[in-house]
Amino acid sequence: MVEGPTAHAYSMKIKREMLSEKINNIFYRSKKVYVARDDLIGKKISDSETIGKNILIHVDGYTIRIHLMLYGSIHIYGKDDKLLKPFEKVRLLIEGNEKKLVVYNAPIVEIGYRNKILDSLNALGPDPLRDDWDREEAIKRIKMHKGVKIGVVLLDQNVIAGIGNILRNEILFRAGVHPERLVDDLRDEEIEKIVDISRELMNKFLELKIARKRIKPLLYVYNRYNKKCKICGNPIKFYIQSEVGRKTFVCEHCQK
């Protein structure tokens, strides 16, 4: 699953390489298209941003929303370059004057009016990678989920947008909080720590993505089943948290 920092790095690349490119041609495979293709032809890409895991490409009053989920990727080629993957895998292709943007295997490509797409994302929680990050709102949204396990809450995009399963595991480890703890059992300082670590870790994740480096140095528990905890030396436990069906890694000595 592509997490917030990876989506953000893609958006930064689009903004860097495709900004002001005029759309000479566009191809898409999607049922979520709410404007005519000709409405986009001749228009320029004016901006790109992310909200959580959603990548938004703005074209005047229109927006293209991309969610890469597990297997999606975005490539930018020179105008005359050949595609690196079979055309059958292309979900979106935008041809500009100098470059072309290609989205492969993304399950969600939505094209519509900018205001409507932005409105549809209003319910998402604060995004730690955005300038409008709201720490207090994130704390408030976690506290609203009394009776729910914190390991479940962190995957809810309406609480904090952009956290995926890797980040969920690593945030809780660094906060010293077990994923099975209920929100109402957490102390205020534990919730605040989770929120602050979320922002700090997502930014570190993003820095590595921008530098095209592996994130392995950031992984203290994820995919480290039966390996020794880097802090205390005890074995890392692995299980599937049933409520979300996701891989969960925990040091039961460090996380209480």
Protein Blocks (a to p, Z undefined) as FASTA:
>chain_A
ZZfklmmmmmmmmmmmmgoiacfbdcdddfkbcbdfklmgopacfbdcdehjbccddehj
bccdddekjmgccddddfklccfbdfklpmbdcddfkbccddehiabdcdddfklmmmmm
mmpccdfkbmklcfklmmmmmmmmghiafklmmmmmklbghiafklmmmmmmmnopafkb
cfklpcfklmmmmmmmmmmmmmmmmmmmmnopafklmmmkgopghiacfklopacddddd
fklopacdddfklpZZ
